[in-house]
Amino acid sequence: MASATRRRSGPGINNQRLAGWAFVTPTVVVLGVFLFIPVVMALWVSMSDWSGRLSPFGSTVNFVGGQNYADVLGGKGLPGRDFGTAMRNNVFYVLLVVPLQTVLSLFLAVMVTRKAIRGKSFFRTAFYFPSVTSSVAITVLWLFLFNISGVVNKVLSWLSIEGPNWFADPRGVLHIILGAVGVQPSPAWQQPILFGISGWDWVAGPSVAMSAFILMAVFTTSGTFMLLFIAALQNIGDETNEAAMVDGATAWQRFWHITLPMLKPTLFTVITLGLIGTWQVFDQIYTGTQGGPAKTTMTPAYLSYTSAFQDQAWGRGAAIAFILFAIVVIMTVLQRLILGDADYTKPTRAQRRADRAAAIAAERQVKKEGVV
C-alpha cells in the first residue's frame, strides 16, 4: 500500500503538475495583469478623489470611502439627477430590447429551420449579416434613415403620417400617447421619487430618439441570437414532435409544451447576453447623439465615460461602472431564479431531494429486513 502511494506521488506525477502549471501560468499572468489588477485599481479609484493626473496611488489622492457612490445614488445635485435620467433611459431600453430581440430571434430560428423553407442558407446569412457589421457603421446608416427627410419619414408620408425629427425629439412616447388622450400630470406626479426623477418623468417611456436606438438594437442583435436558437432547435429530435403529432397535438401545442421547454438553457443564455448588452450600450450613443436630445438617450455606460474623461471626475465614473456591474449581476441572478433550472435534462432541486429521501428510506428498509 505504501509503495503504491509512493508510485502515485513519484517523479512522473510531479512532472505532470509542473507541465500543467507551465501551460496555465501564461493565462493566469495575462488575466491578472490585464483584468484583475485593473479591476482592483478601478475599485480604489471609485473610492478616491483622483482627478486623472499622476498616479491614483499618489500622496495627493485621498480616500473618500463611499462618497462617490452616495453622490450618484443620492439623486441630489447634477451627478445624481444625471444618473437617475440615465437609469430611466436604460430601464426602458432594456424592457423593450430584450423581449423584442428574444422573440424575434426565436421566430426567425423557427422559420429558417422549417423543412418547407427553401434557400435556408441565404436567409440565415441575410438575418445574421447586421450582427457582424460595425455598430458605428450601422449607427451612421440609422442617422440617415431616421433623418427628418430620410427614408423612414418618406415612407410614413406615403401613409399620410408626418414623421418626427427622430434623433432631435426628446418627448417620451408614453407622454405623447397620454397627451393625445388629454392626460396631464398632477402636482404629486412632479415630485422626485427615485434617483431624483419625478414620477411623471419615470412614466415618460423611451424618447422618440431612444425609440430609434431600440429599433436599431433589435435589428442588429436578433441575427446572433437566431443562430443560438437554430443550434438548439437542431438538437431536438424529430421523434418527440412526431410522437406529439400522433397524439393529436397542434403546432402551437407542440411548440409551447415541447419545443419551448427544451429551449430553456438557450433561452437563459440569450436573455443573459441580452441583459448584459443592453445595460452596457455605449458606442451607438457615442456615435449617434452623445446623450442628446435633452439627455434622453444618455445611458449609465455613457455617463460613466463623460464623468471620467470629460468632467475629470474619475472616482464618480468608476463608481457608476461598478454600480452598473452590480445591476447586471442582480438582473442575471433574478432571471436565473425566475427561469429555474436552465437545463431541462437535469433533475430539479426538489427532484434531487425526493430521490435522496427515497434512497435513504429504501436503505433503512433493507437494513430492517436484514435484521429481521
C-alpha positions as YAML, in Angstrom:
chain: A
units: angstrom
residues:
- id: 1
  name: MET
  ca: [0.00, 0.00, 0.00]
- id: 2
  name: ALA
  ca: [2.86, 2.37, 0.88]
- id: 3
  name: SER
  ca: [4.68, 1.57, -2.37]
- id: 4
  name: ALA
  ca: [1.51, 2.32, -4.36]
- id: 5
  name: THR
  ca: [1.26, 5.68, -2.62]
- id: 6
  name: ARG
  ca: [4.90, 6.43, -3.45]
- id: 7
  name: ARG
  ca: [4.28, 5.50, -7.08]
- id: 8
  name: ARG
  ca: [1.31, 7.87, -7.30]
- id: 9
  name: SER
  ca: [3.41, 10.73, -5.90]
- id: 10
  name: GLY
  ca: [6.58, 9.91, -7.81]
- id: 11
  name: PRO
  ca: [8.54, 11.98, -10.34]
- id: 12
  name: GLY
  ca: [6.03, 11.32, -13.12]
- id: 13
  name: ILE
  ca: [3.16, 12.91, -11.20]
- id: 14
  name: ASN
  ca: [5.34, 15.88, -10.22]
- id: 15
  name: ASN
  ca: [6.35, 16.40, -13.84]
- id: 16
  name: GLN
  ca: [2.70, 16.39, -14.89]
- id: 17
  name: ARG
  ca: [1.92, 19.00, -12.26]
- id: 18
  name: LEU
  ca: [4.80, 21.17, -13.43]
- id: 19
  name: ALA
  ca: [3.66, 20.82, -17.03]
- id: 20
  name: GLY
  ca: [0.13, 21.78, -16.04]
- id: 21
  name: TRP
  ca: [1.33, 24.87, -14.23]
- id: 22
  name: ALA
  ca: [3.58, 25.75, -17.17]
- id: 23
  name: PHE
  ca: [0.56, 25.74, -19.51]
- id: 24
  name: VAL
  ca: [-1.72, 27.62, -17.09]
- id: 25
  name: THR
  ca: [0.73, 30.26, -15.86]
- id: 26
  name: PRO
  ca: [0.75, 32.48, -19.01]
- id: 27
  name: THR
  ca: [-3.05, 32.69, -18.97]
- id: 28
  name: VAL
  ca: [-3.10, 33.44, -15.25]
- id: 29
  name: VAL
  ca: [-0.48, 36.17, -15.69]
- id: 30
  name: VAL
  ca: [-2.31, 37.78, -18.62]
- id: 31
  name: LEU
  ca: [-5.66, 37.72, -16.79]
- id: 32
  name: GLY
  ca: [-4.06, 39.08, -13.64]
- id: 33
  name: VAL
  ca: [-2.22, 41.93, -15.39]
- id: 34
  name: PHE
  ca: [-4.99, 42.98, -17.77]
- id: 35
  name: LEU
  ca: [-8.13, 42.05, -15.79]
- id: 36
  name: PHE
  ca: [-7.73, 41.50, -12.06]
- id: 37
  name: ILE
  ca: [-5.24, 44.30, -11.33]
- id: 38
  name: PRO
  ca: [-7.19, 46.93, -13.39]
- id: 39
  name: VAL
  ca: [-10.43, 45.95, -11.62]
- id: 40
  name: VAL
  ca: [-8.77, 46.38, -8.20]
- id: 41
  name: MET
  ca: [-7.33, 49.73, -9.31]
- id: 42
  name: ALA
  ca: [-10.75, 50.86, -10.58]
- id: 43
  name: LEU
  ca: [-12.30, 49.87, -7.25]
- id: 44
  name: TRP
  ca: [-9.75, 52.03, -5.45]
- id: 45
  name: VAL
  ca: [-10.38, 54.92, -7.86]
- id: 46
  name: SER
  ca: [-14.13, 54.69, -7.18]
- id: 47
  name: MET
  ca: [-13.38, 55.35, -3.50]
- id: 48
  name: SER
  ca: [-10.94, 58.18, -4.06]
- id: 49
  name: ASP
  ca: [-10.89, 61.74, -5.38]
- id: 50
  name: TRP
  ca: [-8.38, 61.01, -8.16]
- id: 51
  name: SER
  ca: [-8.54, 63.66, -10.89]
- id: 52
  name: GLY
  ca: [-6.85, 61.61, -13.61]
- id: 53
  name: ARG
  ca: [-3.45, 63.27, -13.15]
- id: 54
  name: LEU
  ca: [-0.34, 61.49, -11.91]
- id: 55
  name: SER
  ca: [-0.73, 58.13, -10.14]
- id: 56
  name: PRO
  ca: [-4.02, 57.13, -8.50]
- id: 57
  name: PHE
  ca: [-1.90, 55.83, -5.60]
- id: 58
  name: GLY
  ca: [0.00, 59.08, -5.09]
- id: 59
  name: SER
  ca: [0.08, 61.12, -1.90]
- id: 60
  name: THR
  ca: [-2.22, 63.77, -3.41]
- id: 61
  name: VAL
  ca: [-5.08, 61.27, -3.80]
- id: 62
  name: ASN
  ca: [-7.42, 60.99, -0.83]
- id: 63
  name: PHE
  ca: [-9.66, 58.14, 0.24]
- id: 64
  name: VAL
  ca: [-13.31, 59.29, 0.28]
- id: 65
  name: GLY
  ca: [-14.99, 55.97, 1.00]
- id: 66
  name: GLY
  ca: [-18.47, 55.70, -0.47]
- id: 67
  name: GLN
  ca: [-18.88, 59.41, -1.20]
- id: 68
  name: ASN
  ca: [-18.80, 58.90, -4.97]
- id: 69
  name: TYR
  ca: [-21.46, 56.22, -4.70]
- id: 70
  name: ALA
  ca: [-23.58, 58.46, -2.45]
- id: 71
  name: ASP
  ca: [-23.31, 61.36, -4.91]
- id: 72
  name: VAL
  ca: [-24.53, 59.13, -7.73]
- id: 73
  name: LEU
  ca: [-27.25, 57.20, -5.89]
- id: 74
  name: GLY
  ca: [-28.49, 60.04, -3.71]
- id: 75
  name: GLY
  ca: [-30.39, 61.76, -6.52]
- id: 76
  name: LYS
  ca: [-29.19, 65.16, -5.33]
- id: 77
  name: GLY
  ca: [-27.22, 67.61, -7.40]
- id: 78
  name: LEU
  ca: [-26.38, 67.30, -11.07]
- id: 79
  name: PRO
  ca: [-24.49, 63.95, -10.77]
- id: 80
  name: GLY
  ca: [-27.43, 62.31, -9.01]
- id: 81
  name: ARG
  ca: [-30.03, 63.67, -11.42]
- id: 82
  name: ASP
  ca: [-27.94, 62.70, -14.42]
- id: 83
  name: PHE
  ca: [-27.59, 59.17, -13.09]
- id: 84
  name: GLY
  ca: [-31.34, 58.99, -12.48]
- id: 85
  name: THR
  ca: [-32.01, 60.18, -16.03]
- id: 86
  name: ALA
  ca: [-29.56, 57.63, -17.42]
- id: 87
  name: MET
  ca: [-31.16, 54.85, -15.36]
- id: 88
  name: ARG
  ca: [-34.64, 55.78, -16.57]
- id: 89
  name: ASN
  ca: [-33.49, 55.79, -20.19]
- id: 90
  name: ASN
  ca: [-31.71, 52.47, -19.85]
- id: 91
  name: VAL
  ca: [-34.58, 50.78, -18.00]
- id: 92
  name: PHE
  ca: [-36.95, 51.43, -20.90]
- id: 93
  name: TYR
  ca: [-34.23, 50.37, -23.32]
- id: 94
  name: VAL
  ca: [-33.79, 47.03, -21.53]
- id: 95
  name: LEU
  ca: [-37.52, 46.43, -21.08]
- id: 96
  name: LEU
  ca: [-38.14, 46.81, -24.81]
- id: 97
  name: VAL
  ca: [-34.98, 45.49, -26.47]
- id: 98
  name: VAL
  ca: [-34.53, 42.22, -24.54]
- id: 99
  name: PRO
  ca: [-38.06, 40.83, -25.09]
- id: 100
  name: LEU
  ca: [-38.26, 42.04, -28.69]
- id: 101
  name: GLN
  ca: [-34.89, 40.65, -29.75]
- id: 102
  name: THR
  ca: [-35.55, 37.35, -27.95]
- id: 103
  name: VAL
  ca: [-38.97, 36.83, -29.53]
- id: 104
  name: LEU
  ca: [-37.80, 37.94, -32.98]
- id: 105
  name: SER
  ca: [-34.68, 35.77, -32.94]
- id: 106
  name: LEU
  ca: [-36.69, 32.73, -31.83]
- id: 107
  name: PHE
  ca: [-39.29, 33.40, -34.53]
- id: 108
  name: LEU
  ca: [-36.59, 33.68, -37.22]
- id: 109
  name: ALA
  ca: [-34.90, 30.49, -35.99]
- id: 110
  name: VAL
  ca: [-38.16, 28.54, -36.12]
- id: 111
  name: MET
  ca: [-38.89, 29.86, -39.62]
- id: 112
  name: VAL
  ca: [-35.49, 29.07, -41.15]
- id: 113
  name: THR
  ca: [-35.41, 25.56, -39.66]
- id: 114
  name: ARG
  ca: [-38.69, 24.53, -41.21]
- id: 115
  name: LYS
  ca: [-38.28, 21.78, -43.79]
- id: 116
  name: ALA
  ca: [-40.58, 23.51, -46.25]
- id: 117
  name: ILE
  ca: [-38.35, 26.61, -46.46]
- id: 118
  name: ARG
  ca: [-36.04, 26.81, -49.46]
- id: 119
  name: GLY
  ca: [-32.84, 28.83, -49.52]
- id: 120
  name: LYS
  ca: [-32.20, 28.44, -45.78]
- id: 121
  name: SER
  ca: [-28.55, 29.44, -46.13]
- id: 122
  name: PHE
  ca: [-29.49, 32.69, -47.84]
- id: 123
  name: PHE
  ca: [-31.98, 33.68, -45.14]
- id: 124
  name: ARG
  ca: [-29.61, 32.74, -42.32]
- id: 125
  name: THR
  ca: [-26.85, 34.85, -43.87]
- id: 126
  name: ALA
  ca: [-29.20, 37.77, -44.53]
- id: 127
  name: PHE
  ca: [-30.56, 37.78, -40.97]
- id: 128
  name: TYR
  ca: [-27.11, 37.38, -39.43]
- id: 129
  name: PHE
  ca: [-25.33, 39.98, -41.59]
- id: 130
  name: PRO
  ca: [-26.31, 43.05, -39.47]
- id: 131
  name: SER
  ca: [-24.77, 41.38, -36.41]
- id: 132
  name: VAL
  ca: [-21.29, 41.26, -37.97]
- id: 133
  name: THR
  ca: [-21.46, 44.80, -39.34]
- id: 134
  name: SER
  ca: [-19.70, 47.54, -37.38]
- id: 135
  name: SER
  ca: [-22.01, 49.17, -34.85]
- id: 136
  name: VAL
  ca: [-20.59, 52.55, -35.84]
- id: 137
  name: ALA
  ca: [-21.48, 51.93, -39.48]
- id: 138
  name: ILE
  ca: [-24.98, 50.79, -38.54]
- id: 139
  name: THR
  ca: [-25.44, 53.89, -36.36]
- id: 140
  name: VAL
  ca: [-24.40, 56.21, -39.18]
- id: 141
  name: LEU
  ca: [-26.79, 54.40, -41.52]
- id: 142
  name: TRP
  ca: [-29.56, 54.77, -38.93]
- id: 143
  name: LEU
  ca: [-28.90, 58.51, -38.69]
- id: 144
  name: PHE
  ca: [-29.53, 58.80, -42.43]
- id: 145
  name: LEU
  ca: [-32.59, 56.55, -42.41]
- id: 146
  name: PHE
  ca: [-34.25, 58.35, -39.48]
- id: 147
  name: ASN
  ca: [-33.30, 61.84, -40.57]
- id: 148
  name: ILE
  ca: [-36.17, 64.33, -40.78]
- id: 149
  name: SER
  ca: [-36.00, 63.98, -44.56]
- id: 150
  name: GLY
  ca: [-34.86, 60.35, -44.51]
- id: 151
  name: VAL
  ca: [-36.33, 57.18, -45.90]
- id: 152
  name: VAL
  ca: [-38.42, 56.34, -42.81]
- id: 153
  name: ASN
  ca: [-40.24, 59.68, -42.81]
- id: 154
  name: LYS
  ca: [-40.66, 59.44, -46.57]
- id: 155
  name: VAL
  ca: [-42.42, 56.08, -46.22]
- id: 156
  name: LEU
  ca: [-44.58, 57.49, -43.40]
- id: 157
  name: SER
  ca: [-45.58, 60.41, -45.63]
- id: 158
  name: TRP
  ca: [-46.97, 57.94, -48.18]
- id: 159
  name: LEU
  ca: [-49.30, 56.80, -45.36]
- id: 160
  name: SER
  ca: [-50.26, 60.43, -44.62]
- id: 161
  name: ILE
  ca: [-48.25, 60.36, -41.38]
- id: 162
  name: GLU
  ca: [-45.93, 63.21, -40.51]
- id: 163
  name: GLY
  ca: [-42.76, 61.64, -39.16]
- id: 164
  name: PRO
  ca: [-40.85, 63.29, -36.28]
- id: 165
  name: ASN
  ca: [-37.31, 64.56, -36.26]
- id: 166
  name: TRP
  ca: [-36.28, 61.28, -34.69]
- id: 167
  name: PHE
  ca: [-32.86, 61.97, -33.21]
- id: 168
  name: ALA
  ca: [-33.77, 65.52, -32.12]
- id: 169
  name: ASP
  ca: [-37.10, 64.77, -30.41]
- id: 170
  name: PRO
  ca: [-36.80, 64.42, -26.60]
- id: 171
  name: ARG
  ca: [-40.50, 63.71, -25.99]
- id: 172
  name: GLY
  ca: [-41.38, 60.45, -24.27]
- id: 173
  name: VAL
  ca: [-43.52, 58.06, -26.28]
- id: 174
  name: LEU
  ca: [-45.89, 57.44, -23.38]
- id: 175
  name: HIS
  ca: [-46.13, 61.17, -22.73]
- id: 176
  name: ILE
  ca: [-47.17, 61.67, -26.35]
- id: 177
  name: ILE
  ca: [-49.85, 58.98, -26.04]
- id: 178
  name: LEU
  ca: [-51.11, 60.30, -22.69]
- id: 179
  name: GLY
  ca: [-51.16, 63.85, -24.03]
- id: 180
  name: ALA
  ca: [-53.19, 62.74, -27.04]
- id: 181
  name: VAL
  ca: [-55.95, 61.50, -24.73]
- id: 182
  name: GLY
  ca: [-55.81, 64.59, -22.53]
- id: 183
  name: VAL
  ca: [-53.91, 63.20, -19.52]
- id: 184
  name: GLN
  ca: [-51.87, 65.87, -17.71]
- id: 185
  name: PRO
  ca: [-49.59, 65.40, -14.67]
- id: 186
  name: SER
  ca: [-50.83, 66.35, -11.23]
- id: 187
  name: PRO
  ca: [-48.53, 68.20, -8.76]
- id: 188
  name: ALA
  ca: [-47.94, 64.93, -6.88]
- id: 189
  name: TRP
  ca: [-46.50, 63.37, -10.04]
- id: 190
  name: GLN
  ca: [-43.97, 66.18, -10.31]
- id: 191
  name: GLN
  ca: [-42.26, 65.21, -7.04]
- id: 192
  name: PRO
  ca: [-38.99, 63.21, -7.17]
- id: 193
  name: ILE
  ca: [-39.49, 59.58, -6.20]
- id: 194
  name: LEU
  ca: [-36.32, 57.72, -7.26]
- id: 195
  name: PHE
  ca: [-32.81, 58.94, -8.13]
- id: 196
  name: GLY
  ca: [-34.11, 62.50, -8.14]
- id: 197
  name: ILE
  ca: [-36.52, 61.80, -11.04]
- id: 198
  name: SER
  ca: [-40.22, 62.60, -10.71]
- id: 199
  name: GLY
  ca: [-42.92, 60.01, -11.17]
- id: 200
  name: TRP
  ca: [-44.15, 61.76, -14.32]
- id: 201
  name: ASP
  ca: [-40.68, 61.51, -15.87]
- id: 202
  name: TRP
  ca: [-40.44, 57.84, -14.93]
- id: 203
  name: VAL
  ca: [-43.61, 57.07, -16.91]
- id: 204
  name: ALA
  ca: [-42.45, 59.10, -19.92]
- id: 205
  name: GLY
  ca: [-41.38, 55.96, -21.72]
- id: 206
  name: PRO
  ca: [-38.44, 55.99, -24.11]
- id: 207
  name: SER
  ca: [-37.96, 59.23, -26.01]
- id: 208
  name: VAL
  ca: [-38.53, 59.34, -29.75]
- id: 209
  name: ALA
  ca: [-34.75, 59.40, -30.18]
- id: 210
  name: MET
  ca: [-34.26, 56.38, -27.90]
- id: 211
  name: SER
  ca: [-37.01, 54.53, -29.80]
- id: 212
  name: ALA
  ca: [-34.87, 54.70, -32.92]
- id: 213
  name: PHE
  ca: [-31.95, 53.20, -30.98]
- id: 214
  name: ILE
  ca: [-34.25, 50.45, -29.68]
- id: 215
  name: LEU
  ca: [-35.22, 49.50, -33.23]
- id: 216
  name: MET
  ca: [-31.56, 49.51, -34.22]
- id: 217
  name: ALA
  ca: [-30.60, 47.23, -31.33]
- id: 218
  name: VAL
  ca: [-33.30, 44.71, -32.22]
- id: 219
  name: PHE
  ca: [-32.25, 44.85, -35.88]
- id: 220
  name: THR
  ca: [-28.55, 44.27, -35.19]
- id: 221
  name: THR
  ca: [-28.69, 41.63, -32.42]
- id: 222
  name: SER
  ca: [-31.51, 39.31, -33.46]
- id: 223
  name: GLY
  ca: [-29.31, 37.55, -36.01]
- id: 224
  name: THR
  ca: [-26.75, 36.44, -33.44]
- id: 225
  name: PHE
  ca: [-29.34, 35.04, -31.07]
- id: 226
  name: MET
  ca: [-31.11, 33.42, -34.02]
- id: 227
  name: LEU
  ca: [-28.02, 31.24, -34.56]
- id: 228
  name: LEU
  ca: [-28.10, 30.13, -30.92]
- id: 229
  name: PHE
  ca: [-31.75, 29.12, -31.23]
- id: 230
  name: ILE
  ca: [-31.07, 27.34, -34.54]
- id: 231
  name: ALA
  ca: [-28.35, 25.24, -32.91]
- id: 232
  name: ALA
  ca: [-30.70, 24.36, -30.05]
- id: 233
  name: LEU
  ca: [-33.60, 23.51, -32.38]
- id: 234
  name: GLN
  ca: [-31.39, 21.18, -34.40]
- id: 235
  name: ASN
  ca: [-30.57, 19.24, -31.25]
- id: 236
  name: ILE
  ca: [-34.25, 18.48, -30.67]
- id: 237
  name: GLY
  ca: [-35.03, 15.18, -32.32]
- id: 238
  name: ASP
  ca: [-37.94, 14.78, -34.72]
- id: 239
  name: GLU
  ca: [-39.18, 11.76, -32.77]
- id: 240
  name: THR
  ca: [-40.58, 13.89, -29.97]
- id: 241
  name: ASN
  ca: [-42.60, 16.13, -32.30]
- id: 242
  name: GLU
  ca: [-43.75, 13.14, -34.32]
- id: 243
  name: ALA
  ca: [-44.99, 11.40, -31.18]
- id: 244
  name: ALA
  ca: [-46.88, 14.55, -30.21]
- id: 245
  name: MET
  ca: [-48.42, 14.74, -33.68]
- id: 246
  name: VAL
  ca: [-49.61, 11.16, -33.33]
- id: 247
  name: ASP
  ca: [-51.24, 12.15, -30.04]
- id: 248
  name: GLY
  ca: [-53.10, 14.90, -31.88]
- id: 249
  name: ALA
  ca: [-51.13, 17.93, -30.62]
- id: 250
  name: THR
  ca: [-51.41, 21.06, -32.74]
- id: 251
  name: ALA
  ca: [-48.40, 23.01, -33.98]
- id: 252
  name: TRP
  ca: [-48.83, 25.61, -31.24]
- id: 253
  name: GLN
  ca: [-49.19, 22.92, -28.54]
- id: 254
  name: ARG
  ca: [-46.03, 21.19, -29.78]
- id: 255
  name: PHE
  ca: [-44.11, 24.46, -29.69]
- id: 256
  name: TRP
  ca: [-45.41, 25.60, -26.29]
- id: 257
  name: HIS
  ca: [-45.28, 22.28, -24.42]
- id: 258
  name: ILE
  ca: [-42.34, 20.54, -26.13]
- id: 259
  name: THR
  ca: [-40.05, 22.85, -28.09]
- id: 260
  name: LEU
  ca: [-40.00, 25.83, -25.75]
- id: 261
  name: PRO
  ca: [-39.25, 23.86, -22.54]
- id: 262
  name: MET
  ca: [-36.40, 22.10, -24.34]
- id: 263
  name: LEU
  ca: [-35.02, 25.51, -25.36]
- id: 264
  name: LYS
  ca: [-34.83, 26.66, -21.75]
- id: 265
  name: PRO
  ca: [-30.99, 26.55, -21.47]
- id: 266
  name: THR
  ca: [-30.62, 28.52, -24.71]
- id: 267
  name: LEU
  ca: [-33.33, 30.94, -23.63]
- id: 268
  name: PHE
  ca: [-31.44, 31.58, -20.40]
- id: 269
  name: THR
  ca: [-28.24, 32.27, -22.37]
- id: 270
  name: VAL
  ca: [-29.97, 34.60, -24.84]
- id: 271
  name: ILE
  ca: [-31.70, 36.64, -22.13]
- id: 272
  name: THR
  ca: [-28.50, 36.85, -20.07]
- id: 273
  name: LEU
  ca: [-26.46, 38.08, -23.04]
- id: 274
  name: GLY
  ca: [-29.26, 40.48, -23.93]
- id: 275
  name: LEU
  ca: [-29.32, 41.96, -20.42]
- id: 276
  name: ILE
  ca: [-25.55, 42.40, -20.38]
- id: 277
  name: GLY
  ca: [-25.51, 44.02, -23.81]
- id: 278
  name: THR
  ca: [-28.42, 46.39, -23.19]
- id: 279
  name: TRP
  ca: [-27.10, 47.62, -19.84]
- id: 280
  name: GLN
  ca: [-23.69, 48.30, -21.40]
- id: 281
  name: VAL
  ca: [-24.87, 50.16, -24.52]
- id: 282
  name: PHE
  ca: [-22.33, 52.86, -25.33]
- id: 283
  name: ASP
  ca: [-20.95, 53.02, -28.86]
- id: 284
  name: GLN
  ca: [-24.31, 53.71, -30.52]
- id: 285
  name: ILE
  ca: [-24.97, 56.59, -28.13]
- id: 286
  name: TYR
  ca: [-21.45, 57.99, -28.53]
- id: 287
  name: THR
  ca: [-21.62, 57.84, -32.31]
- id: 288
  name: GLY
  ca: [-25.22, 58.93, -32.71]
- id: 289
  name: THR
  ca: [-26.46, 61.51, -30.21]
- id: 290
  name: GLN
  ca: [-23.90, 61.69, -27.36]
- id: 291
  name: GLY
  ca: [-26.73, 61.57, -24.85]
- id: 292
  name: GLY
  ca: [-28.99, 64.14, -26.52]
- id: 293
  name: PRO
  ca: [-31.52, 65.46, -27.09]
- id: 294
  name: ALA
  ca: [-32.04, 66.79, -23.55]
- id: 295
  name: LYS
  ca: [-30.16, 63.75, -22.14]
- id: 296
  name: THR
  ca: [-32.96, 61.39, -23.21]
- id: 297
  name: THR
  ca: [-30.53, 58.91, -24.79]
- id: 298
  name: MET
  ca: [-27.89, 59.10, -22.07]
- id: 299
  name: THR
  ca: [-27.10, 55.72, -20.51]
- id: 300
  name: PRO
  ca: [-25.10, 54.79, -17.38]
- id: 301
  name: ALA
  ca: [-22.24, 53.49, -19.52]
- id: 302
  name: TYR
  ca: [-22.05, 56.75, -21.47]
- id: 303
  name: LEU
  ca: [-22.43, 58.77, -18.25]
- id: 304
  name: SER
  ca: [-19.50, 56.85, -16.75]
- id: 305
  name: TYR
  ca: [-17.41, 57.82, -19.78]
- id: 306
  name: THR
  ca: [-18.35, 61.51, -19.69]
- id: 307
  name: SER
  ca: [-17.85, 61.72, -15.92]
- id: 308
  name: ALA
  ca: [-14.33, 60.34, -16.16]
- id: 309
  name: PHE
  ca: [-12.97, 61.59, -19.48]
- id: 310
  name: GLN
  ca: [-14.82, 64.91, -19.86]
- id: 311
  name: ASP
  ca: [-15.58, 66.07, -16.31]
- id: 312
  name: GLN
  ca: [-12.36, 64.53, -14.92]
- id: 313
  name: ALA
  ca: [-14.39, 63.02, -12.07]
- id: 314
  name: TRP
  ca: [-12.70, 59.64, -12.33]
- id: 315
  name: GLY
  ca: [-13.96, 58.45, -8.96]
- id: 316
  name: ARG
  ca: [-17.57, 59.09, -9.92]
- id: 317
  name: GLY
  ca: [-17.08, 57.47, -13.32]
- id: 318
  name: ALA
  ca: [-15.59, 54.35, -11.72]
- id: 319
  name: ALA
  ca: [-18.41, 54.25, -9.16]
- id: 320
  name: ILE
  ca: [-21.01, 54.30, -11.94]
- id: 321
  name: ALA
  ca: [-19.18, 51.43, -13.66]
- id: 322
  name: PHE
  ca: [-19.29, 49.29, -10.51]
- id: 323
  name: ILE
  ca: [-22.96, 50.14, -9.93]
- id: 324
  name: LEU
  ca: [-23.64, 49.04, -13.49]
- id: 325
  name: PHE
  ca: [-21.75, 45.80, -12.84]
- id: 326
  name: ALA
  ca: [-23.88, 45.16, -9.73]
- id: 327
  name: ILE
  ca: [-27.08, 45.80, -11.71]
- id: 328
  name: VAL
  ca: [-26.06, 43.25, -14.35]
- id: 329
  name: VAL
  ca: [-25.22, 40.63, -11.71]
- id: 330
  name: ILE
  ca: [-28.51, 41.18, -9.84]
- id: 331
  name: MET
  ca: [-30.55, 41.01, -13.04]
- id: 332
  name: THR
  ca: [-28.82, 37.77, -14.05]
- id: 333
  name: VAL
  ca: [-29.44, 36.17, -10.65]
- id: 334
  name: LEU
  ca: [-33.09, 37.22, -10.68]
- id: 335
  name: GLN
  ca: [-33.51, 35.82, -14.16]
- id: 336
  name: ARG
  ca: [-31.93, 32.56, -13.02]
- id: 337
  name: LEU
  ca: [-34.38, 32.34, -10.13]
- id: 338
  name: ILE
  ca: [-37.36, 33.13, -12.38]
- id: 339
  name: LEU
  ca: [-36.45, 30.63, -15.08]
- id: 340
  name: GLY
  ca: [-35.46, 27.98, -12.57]
- id: 341
  name: ASP
  ca: [-33.12, 25.18, -13.60]
- id: 342
  name: ALA
  ca: [-31.83, 26.09, -17.03]
- id: 343
  name: ASP
  ca: [-31.02, 22.52, -18.09]
- id: 344
  name: TYR
  ca: [-34.21, 20.53, -18.54]
- id: 345
  name: THR
  ca: [-32.22, 17.29, -18.76]
- id: 346
  name: LYS
  ca: [-31.09, 17.59, -15.14]
- id: 347
  name: PRO
  ca: [-33.40, 16.91, -12.22]
- id: 348
  name: THR
  ca: [-34.60, 19.89, -10.24]
- id: 349
  name: ARG
  ca: [-33.60, 20.51, -6.63]
- id: 350
  name: ALA
  ca: [-36.96, 19.17, -5.45]
- id: 351
  name: GLN
  ca: [-36.49, 16.03, -7.52]
- id: 352
  name: ARG
  ca: [-32.97, 15.51, -6.14]
- id: 353
  name: ARG
  ca: [-34.24, 15.92, -2.56]
- id: 354
  name: ALA
  ca: [-37.04, 13.45, -3.25]
- id: 355
  name: ASP
  ca: [-34.57, 10.95, -4.77]
- id: 356
  name: ARG
  ca: [-32.27, 11.23, -1.74]
- id: 357
  name: ALA
  ca: [-35.20, 10.74, 0.64]
- id: 358
  name: ALA
  ca: [-36.36, 7.69, -1.33]
- id: 359
  name: ALA
  ca: [-32.83, 6.23, -1.32]
- id: 360
  name: ILE
  ca: [-32.49, 6.71, 2.44]
- id: 361
  name: ALA
  ca: [-35.91, 5.12, 3.04]
- id: 362
  name: ALA
  ca: [-35.01, 2.16, 0.82]
- id: 363
  name: GLU
  ca: [-31.69, 1.69, 2.64]
- id: 364
  name: ARG
  ca: [-33.42, 1.72, 6.01]
- id: 365
  name: GLN
  ca: [-35.96, -0.81, 4.77]
- id: 366
  name: VAL
  ca: [-33.17, -3.12, 3.55]
- id: 367
  name: LYS
  ca: [-31.39, -2.87, 6.89]
- id: 368
  name: LYS
  ca: [-34.62, -3.54, 8.75]
- id: 369
  name: GLU
  ca: [-35.34, -6.63, 6.68]
- id: 370
  name: GLY
  ca: [-31.76, -7.84, 7.21]
- id: 371
  name: VAL
  ca: [-32.13, -7.53, 10.95]
- id: 372
  name: VAL
  ca: [-35.39, -9.43, 10.87]
...
